[in-house]
Amino acid sequence: MSDLENWGEDDEDDSNYVLPAEIENGHLTSNTEGDSADSSDDENPSPTNTGEFDTDLPTAHKYLGKLNSVSGYTLYDDGEVVDLLAVYTTTMVFPGFTLPLVINSYEESIMQNFTDQKSIFVLLCANSTFDGIYNYGVTMQIYESEMRNYFVNIKAKGRQRCKLVPGREIKNLSERLKQVTVRVIAESPISSPLCDTQMLTLKQRRRFTSSKFSDILQDYKYRRYHFTQYPFPFWVYDKYEISYYVKLIHEGMADYHGEYIPKDPLQLSYWFVQNYQLSHDERLHILKLNSTLERLRLEYKFLKLERTINCNNCGILLTDPSKVFAMSKDGIQSNYVNPGGHVYETVTVISAKNFLLDGNPSRQFSWFPGYAWTVMHCKICSNHLGWKFTSDVLRPKAFYGLAKNSFKVIIHKKPSSDHDHDHDLWRCERNTFTNDYIHL
Ligand SMILES: [Zn+2]
């Protein structure tokens, strides 16, 4: 564990920090260290009248202070090969999601000098065994940035998936900055398997190829009539309808905040992998897949696996996915950055066990405005787990932010499916994906 990972541990005294005042203060007042949360003097916690936490606040990353907008929107063509600066972290951000980053002035000078295209970089992450760089990454667009006293605060948004071009040199520019050549990967559009089997004049009338599976079910008997001319049983074709998996994933995540779960298939495919508790290896596999349909199919399979969240070091049970909840509009799992620039992928859970708290609550640099944080350690092995967030005025009164690299997701058994087709789906793909799981 580096010092960066335990940045809250020795936070008895604010003067330990050497950060610029703007970052120190962020959205918080400077005189509340160690106090229990009292948001009356806070400029941004904005509890609603009911005391509910405003879920817009964490995604705004206001603890970084106010940043300047960076203009530009870069999209590359499908297959375009580009030389780009890469930032290497242990976590991955999928297209549409935000990465906050604090870089030092040395890294900033490298970024500035590297290319004319200053607002785009590639985010690369570790491979499944954490001993190398994974071949796939995501292009990131910087949309806000500001330099303050030798640190640059950046917010960037994921744009497109890309892949390292084999054989091209990866040049180390600093510890986490590299120069790489990538090929941009565009989304493959996938339509209903029936789409091209109908006469154009009839397409408008036939809702059994609708983008909503509930519409398909309404006209299901016509769909079955139509299938009599093809060799496979009717249900095989359902398995290639994107809307089928959208429906199943929404049903499978009924316990989560439904209003935050996207209905658009593409967005859903990235939202799921960004938010559901998957192992690092599972996430890497999804990053590799080229179409929304492939991603949703695999995600549905992952959703059916029974899993728990355990200490990464000693393996003791911490919580399970049913305790996970959304504290931000970005979802359950978001990226935050500490004053040292270390990016944490943090998962919010409503309850946890087998941990000890360390020190007093502090509100400095809090990722959740209005909440004070206390460092959590594993009860058994003292591994740093994350932070407990508490507030006297906001609801929920307490929750836990588990750092993604402090826990592992353990998969206990294959899905207990009474549905033969789903079982087939599992069986045909398991050889590819189960070897890297931790089976009990
Ligand atoms: Zn432990």
Residues whose N, C-alpha, C, O or C-beta is under 5 A from the ligand:
A	BS01	ZN	C311 N313 C314 G315 C378 I380 C381 S382 N383
